[in-house]
Structure formats: structure tokens, C-alpha cells
Amino acid sequence: RNKHIDAAIQRVSGMQRYDGSFGLWSNQSDEKHWLTSYALEFLDTANQKGYGVPSSVLTAGYDRLEEYVKSMNPTYSERRYYSQEPEHYALAYRAYAAYLLAKKGRITLSDVRQVSKRYADKSHSGLPYAHLAAAFEALGDLNSAKGFWNKAIAYRDYKNRYLGDYGSRVRDITWVM
């Protein structure tokens, strides 16, 4: 088991790009915002469980997530990314990044509030609401957390469209629960 996890860590770490983000197929692939949070969450979890993850990979990844959250305007790579609901995508990857950063104490309550204020009405899934709720919770704003948990749990307007966040109704509802 350990050799498989070590191989996965090596493979995923090798997909980190020069700017701390992750590509889908290699470190030469285009930046994938949502996937960057996903890859970083895996690597950080492995690191917390005692597996060898280079600290430079984690640091560069978290630095990139901070850029995601603090940039309220679409980035160049975001504008190039395909989604049928680009504002949902902007919320989805920023909310996921905010959640991970909040768990590490690398973000302020003000940063999370800015993301929620700018994008929260753009969601086409319950998952970004859950990520915002968890971020607010980690930072001690339980009132905002409760409001976003309620939105996440109540969300039912799932439609078949590509949102750019690798999601499905089953994945999103499962994560929320």
C-alpha cells in the first residue's frame, strides 16, 4: 500500500507547474484551477499521514491558492477555460481554495467574505456553498457558516451542463453530506 501511495505522490507532484498550480496530464499542461485544489488536498492529506511530500510542492501550491482567492477578476488562464457557467466555475475553484487555506490558517475572514460577496449567487451546485461554509467555520464565523451550510444542503437545481469543476450531482451531494 505504501509504495502505491508514494508513487501517487510522486506522480501528482510531478504535475505541478512552475507557478504552483497543477496541470491535468503534466507540468506542461494548462493550469487547472479546481484540479489544483484537489491535487493539493491529496498531497497535504498524505503529508499529514506521514508520507513524504516535498514541502516546496505544498508551499508553492498554497501560495497559488492564495492568488486564486485574492484575485477577484478572472485570471488569464481562467478566461481560457471552458465552462457553460463561467461564473460558477470562478466561484467553485475559489471556494475550494478558500476552504483549504482556511484549514491551514493561511487566509483571513475578509478574504472569504470577498469571495462569497462577489460570487455566491453564481453557484449551480451545492458544493461551492459547502466549501464556503467550511471555510467560514474554520475561521470562526459560525453565522455565515450556518447560512452557507443551509444553502448547500437545500440546493436542488442540478442541470446537465458542464461547469468545469469535474463535478456531478452525486459527487456534490455526497461531499455536502
Order of alpha helices (4+ residues) and beta strands (2+ residues): alpha-alpha-alpha-alpha-alpha-alpha-alpha-alpha-alpha
